């Protein structure tokens, strides 16, 4: 299982996970036989079961972004990626077929940027 934890203030968040299959090839060679299938958990809740990057992105070397909602109550935002026994374990080579993510971005749904009013005055130098 791959896990990521981050400190976060209490509140609601949008978690975007970016995936792209960059290990398994799509060229009908030996290296195209593997499949990476795993479960995605956010805050301990199963959000995506048997997620297959190639199927979701409709091919290899293509990007897919999955968006999830999360509530932080204990100042920790947790993501877990769990290989649940599906997919391959040794193609294209042993050790390269576990969950693979490209990036995780987190946005607070409660962030309110500070706004202020700026007054401009025009004047003449004549």
FIDO-710603 format. One record per residue: x, y, z of N, C-alpha, C in turn. Coordinates in Angstrom, 2 decimals. Layout:
<pts>
PT_n_X_n_Y_n_Z_ca_X_ca_Y_ca_Z_c_X_c_Y_c_Z
PT_X_Y_Z_X_Y_Z_X_Y_Z;
...
</pts>
This chain:
<pts>
PT_n_X_n_Y_n_Z_ca_X_ca_Y_ca_Z_c_X_c_Y_c_Z
PT_0.85_-1.18_0.00_0.00_0.00_0.00_0.89_1.24_0.00;
PT_0.58_2.16_-0.85_1.24_3.45_-0.88_0.37_4.43_-0.11;
PT_0.98_5.20_0.78_0.22_6.15_1.59_0.87_7.52_1.53;
PT_0.06_8.53_1.57_0.53_9.91_1.66_-0.30_10.60_2.73;
PT_0.37_11.33_3.60_-0.32_12.10_4.62_0.17_13.53_4.57;
PT_-0.72_14.45_4.80_-0.35_15.85_4.83_-1.10_16.56_5.94;
PT_-0.47_17.56_6.51_-1.11_18.37_7.54_-2.09_19.32_6.86;
PT_-3.26_19.46_7.45_-4.28_20.35_6.89_-5.17_20.85_8.02;
PT_-5.62_22.06_7.88_-6.56_22.63_8.85_-7.90_21.92_8.72;
PT_-8.67_21.98_9.78_-10.02_21.40_9.74_-10.81_22.05_8.61;
PT_-11.58_21.25_7.89_-12.41_21.82_6.84_-12.64_20.88_5.68;
PT_-13.24_21.41_4.64_-13.57_20.65_3.44_-12.52_20.91_2.36;
PT_-12.15_19.85_1.65_-11.12_19.94_0.63_-11.53_19.19_-0.63;
PT_-10.96_19.62_-1.73_-11.05_18.89_-2.99_-9.66_18.32_-3.25;
PT_-9.59_17.01_-3.40_-8.32_16.33_-3.66_-8.33_15.89_-5.12;
PT_-7.35_16.35_-5.88_-7.22_15.94_-7.28_-5.97_15.08_-7.39;
PT_-6.17_13.87_-7.91_-5.05_12.95_-8.09_-4.83_12.79_-9.58;
PT_-3.60_13.03_-9.99_-3.22_12.99_-11.40_-2.51_11.67_-11.68;
PT_-2.98_10.97_-12.70_-2.42_9.68_-13.07_-1.99_9.71_-14.53;
PT_-0.98_8.91_-14.87_-0.60_8.64_-16.25_0.20_7.34_-16.24;
PT_-0.14_6.43_-17.11_0.59_5.17_-17.19_1.86_5.40_-17.99;
PT_3.00_5.38_-17.30_4.29_5.64_-17.95_5.23_4.44_-17.86;
PT_4.80_3.36_-17.23_5.64_2.16_-17.09_5.26_1.11_-18.12;
PT_3.99_0.79_-18.20_3.51_-0.24_-19.11_3.28_0.39_-20.48;
PT_3.82_-0.23_-21.51_3.76_0.32_-22.87_2.49_-0.11_-23.58;
PT_2.14_0.57_-24.61_0.97_0.23_-25.41_1.34_-0.29_-26.78;
PT_2.54_-0.89_-26.91_3.05_-1.25_-28.23_2.96_-2.74_-28.56;
PT_2.16_-3.49_-27.84_1.96_-4.92_-28.07_3.23_-5.75_-27.88;
PT_4.20_-5.23_-27.15_5.39_-5.99_-26.80_5.18_-6.62_-25.43;
PT_6.20_-7.33_-24.97_6.17_-7.93_-23.64_5.85_-6.87_-22.57;
PT_6.37_-5.67_-22.77_6.18_-4.59_-21.78_4.77_-4.02_-21.78;
PT_3.93_-4.44_-22.70_2.55_-3.94_-22.73_1.58_-4.90_-22.04;
PT_2.08_-6.01_-21.51_1.21_-7.02_-20.93_0.75_-6.70_-19.51;
PT_1.45_-5.84_-18.81_1.12_-5.56_-17.41_-0.11_-4.68_-17.26;
PT_-0.68_-4.73_-16.05_-1.82_-3.87_-15.72_-1.67_-3.42_-14.27;
PT_-1.89_-2.16_-14.03_-1.86_-1.64_-12.67_-3.28_-1.32_-12.25;
PT_-3.79_-2.09_-11.32_-5.15_-1.91_-10.82_-5.07_-1.80_-9.31;
PT_-5.66_-0.76_-8.75_-5.57_-0.55_-7.31_-6.78_0.22_-6.81;
PT_-6.93_0.24_-5.50_-8.02_0.97_-4.84_-7.49_2.31_-4.34;
PT_-8.34_3.32_-4.36_-7.98_4.65_-3.88_-8.83_4.95_-2.65;
PT_-8.17_5.27_-1.55_-8.84_5.64_-0.31_-8.48_7.08_0.03;
PT_-9.48_7.87_0.41_-9.27_9.23_0.90_-9.88_9.28_2.29;
PT_-9.10_9.68_3.28_-9.54_9.73_4.67_-10.12_8.38_5.12;
PT_-9.53_7.29_4.66_-9.96_5.96_5.07_-11.19_5.43_4.35;
PT_-11.77_6.23_3.46_-12.98_5.82_2.73_-12.60_5.38_1.31;
PT_-13.10_4.21_0.91_-12.85_3.72_-0.44_-13.56_4.63_-1.44;
PT_-12.78_5.31_-2.26_-13.33_6.26_-3.23_-13.35_5.70_-4.65;
PT_-12.40_4.82_-4.96_-12.34_4.25_-6.30_-11.81_2.83_-6.18;
PT_-12.66_1.86_-6.52_-12.28_0.45_-6.40_-11.81_-0.07_-7.75;
PT_-10.72_-0.84_-7.72_-10.15_-1.45_-8.93_-9.87_-0.40_-10.01;
PT_-9.26_0.70_-9.60_-8.95_1.78_-10.54_-7.84_1.33_-11.49;
PT_-8.11_1.44_-12.78_-7.18_1.05_-13.83_-6.83_2.32_-14.61;
PT_-5.58_2.77_-14.47_-5.16_4.03_-15.08_-5.34_4.00_-16.59;
PT_-4.92_2.90_-17.24_-5.00_2.82_-18.70_-6.45_2.89_-19.18;
PT_-7.33_2.20_-18.50_-8.74_2.22_-18.89_-9.34_3.62_-18.68;
PT_-9.04_4.23_-17.54_-9.60_5.56_-17.24_-9.08_6.63_-18.20;
PT_-7.79_6.52_-18.57_-7.19_7.51_-19.47_-7.38_7.16_-20.94;
PT_-7.92_5.99_-21.20_-8.11_5.48_-22.55_-6.80_5.35_-23.31;
PT_-5.80_4.80_-22.60_-4.51_4.53_-23.23_-3.34_4.85_-22.33;
PT_-2.15_4.47_-22.78_-0.93_4.75_-22.03_-0.42_6.14_-22.38;
PT_0.38_6.68_-21.49_0.97_8.01_-21.63_-0.08_9.10_-21.85;
PT_-1.26_8.89_-21.29_-2.32_9.89_-21.31_-2.69_10.22_-19.87;
PT_-3.03_11.45_-19.64_-3.32_11.93_-18.30_-4.80_11.77_-17.96;
PT_-5.05_11.38_-16.72_-6.41_11.37_-16.20_-6.33_11.97_-14.79;
PT_-7.29_12.83_-14.47_-7.34_13.45_-13.14_-8.65_13.04_-12.49;
PT_-8.54_12.44_-11.31_-9.72_12.05_-10.53_-9.88_13.06_-9.40;
PT_-11.11_13.50_-9.18_-11.39_14.50_-8.15_-12.24_13.89_-7.05;
PT_-11.84_14.13_-5.80_-12.54_13.58_-4.65_-12.76_14.69_-3.63;
PT_-13.80_14.56_-2.84_-14.07_15.49_-1.74_-13.58_14.84_-0.44;
PT_-13.03_15.65_0.45_-12.54_15.13_1.73_-12.85_16.12_2.84;
PT_-13.11_15.60_4.02_-13.33_16.42_5.21_-12.22_16.11_6.19;
PT_-11.51_17.14_6.63_-10.43_16.98_7.60_-10.94_17.41_8.96;
PT_-10.83_16.49_9.92_-11.26_16.78_11.29_-10.12_16.62_12.30;
PT_-9.06_15.94_11.90_-7.96_15.65_12.83_-6.64_16.26_12.37;
PT_-6.70_17.28_11.53_-5.54_17.99_11.00_-4.66_17.15_10.09;
PT_-5.17_16.01_9.61_-4.41_15.16_8.71_-5.27_14.77_7.52;
PT_-4.73_14.96_6.33_-5.39_14.52_5.11_-4.63_13.29_4.61;
PT_-5.33_12.17_4.52_-4.69_10.90_4.16_-5.19_10.39_2.82;
PT_-4.25_9.94_2.00_-4.58_9.23_0.76_-3.86_7.90_0.80;
PT_-4.55_6.84_0.43_-3.96_5.50_0.40_-4.26_4.88_-0.95;
PT_-3.27_4.21_-1.51_-3.41_3.50_-2.77_-3.04_2.06_-2.50;
PT_-4.02_1.17_-2.63_-3.85_-0.21_-2.21_-4.01_-1.18_-3.38;
PT_-2.96_-1.94_-3.65_-3.03_-2.99_-4.66_-3.80_-4.14_-4.04;
PT_-4.95_-4.46_-4.60_-5.86_-5.42_-3.98_-5.78_-6.80_-4.62;
PT_-4.61_-7.15_-5.20_-4.43_-8.48_-5.76_-4.86_-8.63_-7.20;
PT_-5.21_-7.53_-7.84_-5.57_-7.59_-9.26_-4.46_-6.94_-10.07;
PT_-4.44_-7.20_-11.34_-3.35_-6.67_-12.15_-2.17_-7.60_-12.08;
PT_-1.00_-7.11_-12.45_0.19_-7.96_-12.51_1.18_-7.58_-11.42;
PT_2.11_-8.49_-11.16_3.13_-8.25_-10.14_4.53_-8.26_-10.70;
PT_4.73_-8.70_-11.94_6.09_-8.84_-12.44_6.29_-8.40_-13.88;
PT_5.33_-7.78_-14.51_5.50_-7.34_-15.90_5.34_-5.83_-15.91;
PT_6.19_-5.02_-16.51_7.34_-5.40_-17.29_8.53_-5.88_-16.47;
PT_8.64_-5.52_-15.22_9.68_-6.09_-14.35_9.15_-6.08_-12.92;
PT_9.64_-7.01_-12.12_9.18_-7.13_-10.75_9.42_-5.83_-9.99;
PT_8.41_-5.40_-9.26_8.55_-4.21_-8.43_8.08_-2.92_-9.06;
PT_7.60_-2.97_-10.30_7.18_-1.73_-10.95_5.68_-1.67_-11.18;
PT_4.92_-2.55_-10.57_3.49_-2.64_-10.90_2.56_-2.24_-9.78;
PT_3.05_-1.60_-8.76_2.17_-1.15_-7.70_1.44_0.11_-8.11;
PT_0.69_0.71_-7.21_-0.02_1.95_-7.52_0.95_3.03_-7.99;
PT_0.56_3.74_-9.01_1.41_4.77_-9.59_0.60_6.06_-9.72;
PT_1.10_7.12_-9.07_0.45_8.43_-9.17_1.46_9.43_-9.71;
PT_0.98_10.45_-10.38_1.86_11.48_-10.92_1.89_12.73_-10.04;
PT_0.74_13.08_-9.48_0.67_14.27_-8.63_-0.61_14.24_-7.80;
PT_-0.56_14.94_-6.68_-1.74_15.15_-5.85_-1.84_16.65_-5.59;
PT_-3.00_17.22_-5.85_-3.22_18.63_-5.51_-4.42_18.71_-4.57;
PT_-4.34_19.63_-3.64_-5.38_19.77_-2.63_-5.82_21.23_-2.59;
PT_-7.13_21.43_-2.67_-7.68_22.78_-2.62_-8.69_22.85_-1.48;
PT_-8.59_23.90_-0.70_-9.53_24.10_0.39_-10.82_24.69_-0.16;
PT_-11.93_24.11_0.24_-13.22_24.65_-0.18_-13.67_25.82_0.65;
PT_-12.91_26.12_1.69_-13.31_27.19_2.61_-12.35_28.36_2.62;
PT_-11.38_28.35_1.72_-10.41_29.43_1.66_-11.07_30.68_1.10;
PT_-10.97_31.74_1.81_-11.52_33.02_1.37_-10.36_34.02_1.29;
PT_-9.96_34.37_0.09_-8.86_35.33_-0.01_-9.25_36.67_0.59;
PT_-8.30_37.32_1.19_-8.54_38.62_1.78_-8.79_39.62_0.67;
PT_-9.87_40.33_0.76_-10.15_41.34_-0.26_-10.19_42.71_0.40;
PT_-9.80_43.69_-0.35_-9.81_45.04_0.18_-10.10_46.00_-0.97;
PT_-10.52_47.17_-0.61_-10.87_48.18_-1.59_-9.72_49.16_-1.72;
PT_-9.31_49.37_-2.93_-8.24_50.34_-3.20_-8.89_51.54_-3.87;
PT_-8.63_52.71_-3.32_-9.17_53.93_-3.91_-8.04_54.63_-4.67;
PT_-8.34_54.99_-5.89_-7.36_55.70_-6.71_-7.77_57.16_-6.82;
PT_-6.79_58.02_-6.79_-7.04_59.44_-7.00_-6.25_59.87_-8.22;
PT_-6.86_60.62_-9.04_-6.13_61.17_-10.18_-5.86_62.64_-9.90;
PT_-4.73_63.09_-10.32_-4.40_64.50_-10.13_-3.56_64.96_-11.31;
PT_-3.48_66.25_-11.44_-2.76_66.84_-12.55_-1.55_67.59_-12.03;
PT_-0.46_67.56_-12.78_0.77_68.27_-12.39_0.88_69.62_-13.08;
PT_-0.17_70.21_-13.54_-0.08_71.49_-14.24_-0.09_72.65_-13.30;
</pts>
